[in-house]
């Protein structure tokens, strides 16, 4: 089965986040697609890990956060 083509914005965001976490973008993409976040979490400090895991446990909260002006501004900053 052929993988769907990713948008340039998503690719840019993956590169930016993977750079911050110090893991290859392909590894991050693969883990996100499979729902496994081991490499991403390993690059975080304990407080960040806790916040990340809380967000994953509450998809509604994550959705609300991602729709804020601040999240959209951060996305713009990371993808430019």
C-alpha positions as CSV (number, residue, x, y, z in Angstrom):
1,X,0.0,0.0,0.0
2,X,1.4,3.4,-1.0
3,X,1.9,6.0,1.8
4,X,-0.1,9.2,1.5
5,X,2.0,12.2,0.4
6,X,2.8,14.5,3.3
7,X,2.4,18.3,3.2
8,X,5.5,20.5,3.1
9,X,4.3,22.1,6.4
10,X,4.1,18.8,8.1
11,X,7.5,17.8,6.9
12,X,8.9,21.2,8.2
13,X,7.2,20.6,11.5
14,X,8.6,17.1,11.8
15,X,12.1,18.4,11.0
16,X,11.9,21.2,13.6
17,X,10.5,18.9,16.4
18,X,13.0,16.1,15.6
19,X,15.8,18.6,15.7
20,X,14.7,19.8,19.2
21,X,14.4,16.2,20.4
22,X,17.7,15.2,18.7
23,X,16.2,12.3,16.7
24,X,15.9,11.7,12.9
25,X,12.7,13.1,11.4
26,X,12.0,9.6,9.9
27,X,12.2,8.0,13.3
28,X,9.8,10.6,14.8
29,X,7.4,10.2,11.8
30,X,7.4,6.4,12.1
31,X,6.8,6.5,15.9
32,X,4.0,9.1,15.6
33,X,2.3,7.0,12.9
34,X,2.5,3.9,15.0
35,X,1.5,5.6,18.2
36,X,4.8,4.9,19.9
37,X,6.8,7.8,21.3
38,X,9.8,6.1,23.0
39,X,12.5,8.1,21.1
40,X,10.6,11.4,21.5
41,X,10.1,10.9,25.2
42,X,13.6,9.8,25.8
43,X,14.9,13.2,24.6
44,X,12.7,15.1,27.2
45,X,13.4,15.9,30.8
46,X,11.1,14.3,33.4
47,X,8.8,17.3,33.7
48,X,8.3,17.5,29.9
49,X,7.7,13.7,29.8
50,X,5.0,14.0,32.4
51,X,3.2,16.9,30.5
52,X,3.5,15.0,27.2
53,X,2.0,11.8,28.7
54,X,-0.9,13.8,30.2
55,X,-1.7,15.4,26.9
56,X,-1.6,12.0,25.1
57,X,-4.1,10.7,27.7
58,X,-6.5,13.5,27.0
59,X,-7.0,14.0,23.2
60,X,-9.7,16.7,23.8
61,X,-7.2,18.8,25.8
62,X,-4.5,18.4,23.2
63,X,-7.0,19.5,20.5
64,X,-7.9,22.6,22.5
65,X,-4.3,23.4,23.0
66,X,-3.4,23.0,19.3
67,X,-6.3,25.3,18.3
68,X,-5.0,28.3,20.4
69,X,-3.4,31.3,18.8
70,X,-0.1,30.5,20.6
71,X,0.1,27.0,19.2
72,X,-0.7,28.3,15.7
73,X,2.0,31.0,16.1
74,X,4.5,28.4,17.3
75,X,3.7,26.2,14.3
76,X,4.3,29.2,12.0
77,X,7.6,29.9,13.7
78,X,8.8,26.3,13.5
79,X,7.9,25.9,9.8
80,X,9.5,29.0,8.5
